[in-house]
Amino acid sequence: MKFLLAAFSALLLLSGCASSIYQADISAIEKVPADHGFVAVSVVNNVEILAPLHPNWNQVWMVRIDNRDAKKAEAIAKARAKGVKRPDDEIDYDLDIYTLSPIAAGAISSQSFLGSMPAGEYRIGLLYSFYSDGNMSSSLSMQVGLSTGTFTVATNTLTELGSIVFQPLLTVSSPSFWTTSGAQNAYVTRGGKLTDLRRFALESYPKLATRLIDDVQIGWDSDDAKTEQLRADLYQLSRANAFSNIPHRLTRYGKGAVTGRFGLLHYLDSDANWHTESLPTDGQLAALLEMPNEVIVGGEFGALFAAPSLAGPWQPIEAVNTRESIVWLAAGKTTNYALTQSAETFYLYRFDDIRSTWRRMHSLERKKSIWTGDDEILPFLTSDGGARILVGNKVHSFHPDTHALTITPAVEELIKFAALGQGSLVGLQTSLWDGIGDQVVSIDDGASWRVFKRRLNIIGDNKADASLPTRLADGRFVTLGRRDAAGAGDDALYIVTAAAEQLTNREKHQYHGVTQTSCETLLAPLTHDNTLYFLCDQGGIIRTADLGQNYETLTTIDTASMQLRFLELLLLLGLEQ
């Protein structure tokens, strides 16, 4: 009932009309009405999460528009027959709305929606997210409308809409972001078709092939050239400013890399110069492997690319189906490893050459952490060249030569970690309080751990609390912490260093420069020499080579250009706010 009430409120926001809401469910293809067609769309949120309790959208609402005049005329006729005297434009009429739910798949941050609806003309009405745990409920919605355009559904045909992007222009964590509306907050626009949604739909629902007419392809309806160009500009701006938050340590082709949504790849060359590449995918990139003669990058929808260097050119490789995301790649002693995730399972593969057939070694059921809601799986390569995977309170170790599996109890149950090379690992423990416990450090491939004690404020230090420590070239470990308790004097958030044997003794810690506001996520695998890298809340990346005395901005999010183009689009569509 709470869901229905929240949905009805969103409906009033969308149309101001009473409407008929239908679930566009295709879980049983044989039960889909004969006069229906099918629609597929991928949604990319260009932000870490929408809001607490709302990591992604629950539904995409499609509004039928070709029968709108007929429904309005019918409602007016009924009203007049009953003696209603109100003007025509004050008489409510029904809209037909079809709600699509995301397909359960192995995606990392993207969402794919597939559903069926009667042949006709439609537009996307809104993106909708709802949360309820029995004690509380909340909902979010983002109106879409004509900013993406209209599309046609034909009987027994797949309308492939490609990717649409939800692009915040302000910080989504701001209290007013979701309570006010306007062009200054965010936009939704349509993009390209770099993700093969037809293949994804058929691999997700094999029986769908029995209903589709071969070789018939439908997408968005065409608009005038200026409107199409502004939408394309917004899409390209979102791609160029894609949220990138997965860091990678490099040893052969540079000093480090960061992968993100929309196929964005930032990397540091051997001289620590910053570069950006855009790979031909709309999905999230998550895995990176350095080989002697090429570099490999993998991600959502089974995307896999190879290039002679991080500067490209990138060539696609097919290794797994589109329902698996490649989340980890590593070069072991006698073989190479790949870890993928599907909707319910993690798969560990090994291969000799990236283009050869991957051999599946092991599978693990996907389980969400009760502490954070994230997957309980942390893979890394041991110093002897074997694969090791931390899964909750178990350690799955694979022998570097025989690949034999050994399962042992975990010394520490972690929710996040990073491998820094030469047996050094850094992680975050679990906690009964808020899910995030102490930072821990290992210098023996996780056989033993040391706690890195630090002081943080209970309120306001969420990013620093969830950030990993890192290690400098001289062996000191680095964290973020406060010198004094809240309200007790010096309350700045400092860069803090300590030797491995002094991690638990705060009196021995050294306090250096302070962090920059809203840039408090330390990207541990990027650390080289004495240079530290930080992710900012909106997606920018900064660095410091002198422990916080000075900072250099490497990338920022160009919201000004996005907002300007979006306002131009609204003016052109007659929707200026």
JOLIN-V514836 format. One line per field, one symbol per residue. phi: phi as a letter, one per 40 degrees, with the letter a starting at -180 (. if undefined). psi: psi as a letter, one per 30 degrees, with the letter a starting at -180 (. if undefined). burial: # if it has 24 or more other ideal C-beta (glycine too) atoms within 12 Angstrom, else .. A space follows every 50 residues. Layout:
# JOLIN-V514836
phi = ???
psi = ???
burial = ???
This chain:
# JOLIN-V514836
phi = .cccccccccccccbgbcabbbcccbdbdcccdcccbbbbabbbccacac adgbcaccabbbbcbcbcccccccccccccccgcbcddcbccacbcbbbb bcccacccbcbbbaabacdibabccabbbbbabgbaaaababcbgccbhb abbbdfbccccgbbbcbcbbccccdcdcbbbicccabbbcbcbccccccc ccccbdccdcbcccgbbbbcccbcdcccccccccccccccbccbabcbcb bbbibiabbacfgcbcabccbgccbbbbccaccccbbabcbdbabbbbac fgcabbacaccgccbcbbbbcccbbcbababccbabbabbbbcbbcbbbb acbcccccbccabbccbccccbgcccabcabcccgbcbbcbgbbbbbbcc bcgccbbbcccbcbbaaacbgfgcbbabccaccbgbbccbbbbbggcabb cccabbccbhbdcccccccabcccgccbababcbcdgbhcbccbcbbacd cbccbccccbbbccccdgbbbccdccdafbcbbbccdchcbbabbbfgca bbccabcccccccccccccccccgbdb
psi = eeeeeeeeeeeeeefglklkkkkhkgfjeffkkfglakkkkkkjjhlele lkfieakflkkkkkffgeeeeeeeeeeeeefggkfllefgkllkkjkkkk lkkjagleflkkkkllllkakllkelkkkkkkgfellllkljkdbfffal lkkkkhkjjjfbklkjjkflkffkffefflllffellkllbahfkifeee eefeiefefffkkkgjkkbkkkaleeeeeeeeeeeeeeefhkkjgjlkkk fegafllklalggkjklkafggkklkkjlilflkkfkkkkleglkkklbl hgkkkklflffakkkkkkellffkkjfkkkjaefllkkklkaefkkkkll lekfflkkkkelkkkkkkkfefflkikjklklfgglkkkkjbglkjkkkf efgkkkklkkekjlfklkkglhfkkklkllkfdgfkblklkkghggelkk kjklklkekfheeeegkllaklfgfklkaklkellkggbjgljlkklkle fgefjfffkkkblllkkgigjkieffkkbgkkkkklefflkllkghhgel kkkekljifeeeeeeeeeeeeefggk.
burial = .....###.##.###.#.#.######..#..#...############### #..############..#..#...#...............#.######## ###.###########################......############# ######################....##....#.################ #####..#..##.....###......#..##################### ##################.....##################..####### #######.##...#.##.##############..########..###### #..#...#..##.#.#..#.##.#########...#######.#####.# ..#......#.##########..#######....#########.##..## #######...############...########........#######.# ..#..#..########.###########.###############..##.. ##.##.###..##.######..#....
